Amino acid sequence: MKKQGIIYMSIGIIWLVVMIIFGTIGNFHYERDYESYWNLAEKASTIQQKAVYIDKFVSGFKSKGFEGDYNAVIFKTPDNSFDKNLEALESLKTRLNEIQKMNVSSFEYQTAIQQITAQEQGEAHAMLDVFSGIWWKNNYIFLWEWIAAVEVFFCIFLIIVGLIKMGGGLKKVNQAMKDAERQKLLSKLG
C-alpha cells in the first residue's frame, strides 16, 4: 500500500515539476519573441517608436504561420480567431502610421495619442490573450489553458491518493482520526 502511495505521489509531483519547468521556458520564449515588443510599444513615448515595436510584434506572429488558427478547439468564433485579431492589430498599426504624419502640437495629434494609449492599455488585452493562447496551443499544448488546468487537478488528485495510500488507506486514516478524537476526549475527562 505504501509503495503504491509513493508511486502515485511521485508521478503527481514529477509531472507538476515538469509543467513548471516547461511553463517557465515557454513564458521566456513567448516574452522574448513577442510580448516584450508589445510592452516596449506601451512604454514608448513617441508614435514612431511605438510603430517600430508594433511592427516587430506583428511580424513575429506573421512569420509563425498561425493563419486560420483559433484559440479554441471546439467553440471557434471571430473573437478567438488569429486572422481577425491580426486584422485588428494591423488597423492599430495603420493608425500609428497615420498619426506619424500629423503635426505634433495639434489637437488632432494629442487626441490620437490618447486613443492609441487607451487602446493599448485596455481593449488590447483580450487580443493579446488570443495571440498568447494560440502560441501556447501550437508550442506547448499540454500547458494550454484548460488542458493545463485538468493536468494540475489530476496531479493534485494523484498526490492526495498517494498520501492516503501511504497512510494505509481510507479505513486506516479514518480509524486514526477516530482514535485521535477518543484520545482528545479522554484527556479532557481524565
C-alpha positions in Angstrom: 0.0 0.0 0.0 2.8 2.4 0.9 4.8 1.6 -2.2 1.7 2.3 -4.3 1.2 5.6 -2.5 4.8 6.6 -3.1 4.4 5.9 -6.8 1.2 8.0 -7.1 2.8 10.9 -5.2 6.0 10.7 -7.2 4.1 10.7 -10.5 2.0 13.7 -9.4 5.0 15.7 -8.1 7.2 14.9 -11.1 4.5 15.9 -13.6 3.9 19.2 -11.7 7.6 19.9 -11.8 7.8 19.1 -15.5 4.9 21.5 -16.1 6.6 24.3 -14.1 9.8 23.8 -16.0 8.2 23.9 -19.4 5.9 26.7 -18.3 8.9 28.8 -17.4 10.7 28.0 -20.6 7.6 28.7 -22.6 7.0 32.0 -20.8 10.5 33.1 -21.5 10.3 32.3 -25.3 6.9 34.0 -25.6 8.0 37.1 -23.7 11.3 37.3 -25.6 9.9 36.8 -29.1 6.6 38.6 -28.8 5.3 40.1 -25.6 8.4 42.2 -24.9 7.8 44.2 -28.2 4.2 44.9 -27.1 5.4 46.0 -23.7 8.0 48.2 -25.2 5.4 49.7 -27.6 3.3 50.6 -24.5 6.3 52.2 -22.8 7.4 54.2 -25.9 6.7 57.9 -25.7 6.7 58.7 -29.4 4.4 57.4 -32.1 7.5 56.5 -34.3 8.9 54.3 -31.6 5.5 52.7 -30.9 5.2 51.9 -34.6 8.6 50.2 -34.7 7.7 47.9 -31.8 4.2 47.1 -33.0 5.8 46.2 -36.4 8.1 43.8 -34.7 5.2 42.3 -32.7 3.1 41.8 -35.9 6.0 40.4 -38.0 6.8 37.9 -35.2 3.3 36.5 -35.3 3.0 36.6 -39.1 6.2 34.5 -39.5 4.9 31.7 -37.4 2.1 30.5 -39.7 -0.8 30.8 -37.3 -3.2 32.0 -40.1 -6.5 30.2 -39.9 -5.9 29.1 -36.3 -8.1 29.8 -33.2 -7.6 30.0 -29.5 -10.2 27.2 -29.3 -10.7 23.6 -30.3 -14.5 23.4 -30.4 -16.1 26.9 -29.9 -14.4 28.8 -32.7 -15.5 32.4 -33.1 -14.2 35.5 -34.8 -13.2 36.8 -31.4 -10.8 33.9 -30.8 -9.6 33.8 -34.4 -5.9 34.6 -35.2 -6.8 36.2 -38.5 -9.5 38.6 -37.1 -7.3 39.6 -34.2 -4.4 40.2 -36.6 -6.7 42.4 -38.7 -7.5 44.5 -35.5 -3.8 44.7 -34.7 -2.9 45.8 -38.2 -5.6 48.5 -38.0 -3.8 49.8 -34.9 -0.5 49.7 -36.9 -2.2 51.7 -39.8 -3.5 54.2 -37.3 0.0 54.7 -35.9 1.3 55.3 -39.4 -1.4 57.9 -39.9 -0.6 59.7 -36.6 3.1 60.0 -37.6 2.1 62.3 -40.4 0.2 64.7 -38.1 1.5 67.9 -36.5 2.9 67.0 -33.1 1.5 70.2 -31.5 -2.0 69.8 -33.0 -5.1 68.9 -31.0 -5.8 66.1 -33.5 -2.4 64.5 -32.7 -3.0 64.7 -28.9 -6.4 63.1 -29.3 -5.0 60.4 -31.4 -2.2 59.7 -28.9 -4.9 59.4 -26.1 -6.9 57.0 -28.2 -3.9 54.8 -29.0 -2.8 54.7 -25.4 -6.3 53.8 -24.2 -6.5 51.0 -26.8 -3.1 49.6 -25.8 -3.9 49.7 -22.1 -7.4 48.4 -22.1 -9.0 46.9 -25.1 -5.9 45.2 -26.5 -5.5 42.8 -23.6 -8.3 40.5 -25.0 -6.5 40.5 -28.3 -3.2 39.7 -26.7 -4.8 36.8 -24.8 -5.9 35.3 -28.1 -2.4 35.6 -29.6 -0.9 34.1 -26.4 -3.4 31.3 -26.3 -2.7 30.4 -30.0 1.0 30.4 -29.4 0.7 28.1 -26.3 -1.7 25.8 -28.2 0.8 25.4 -31.0 4.0 25.2 -29.0 3.1 23.6 -25.6 -0.4 22.2 -26.0 -0.1 20.4 -22.6 0.2 23.8 -21.0 -2.6 25.5 -22.9 -5.4 26.9 -20.8 -7.9 24.2 -19.8 -5.6 21.3 -20.6 -3.1 22.6 -18.1 -5.8 23.1 -15.5 -7.0 19.5 -15.9 -3.4 18.3 -15.6 -2.9 20.2 -12.4 -6.1 18.9 -10.8 -5.1 15.3 -11.9 -1.6 15.8 -10.3 -3.1 17.0 -7.1 -5.5 14.1 -7.1 -2.6 11.7 -7.5 -0.7 13.3 -4.7 -3.8 13.1 -2.4 -4.4 9.5 -3.3 -0.7 8.7 -2.7 -0.9 10.3 0.7 -4.0 8.3 1.6 -2.4 5.1 0.4 0.8 5.8 2.3 -1.3 6.3 5.4 -2.7 2.8 5.0 -5.8 3.6 3.0 -9.1 5.3 3.9 -10.1 2.8 6.6 -6.8 3.3 8.4 -6.8 7.1 8.1 -10.4 7.1 9.3 -9.5 4.8 12.3 -6.6 7.0 13.2 -8.8 10.1 13.2 -11.3 8.3 15.4 -8.5 7.2 17.8 -7.2 10.8 17.9 -10.7 12.1 18.7 -11.1 9.5 21.5 -7.7 10.4 23.0 -8.7 14.1 23.0 -11.9 13.3 24.8 -10.1 11.0 27.3 -7.5 13.7 28.1 -10.3 16.2 28.7 -12.1 13.8 31.1 -9.1 12.4 32.7 
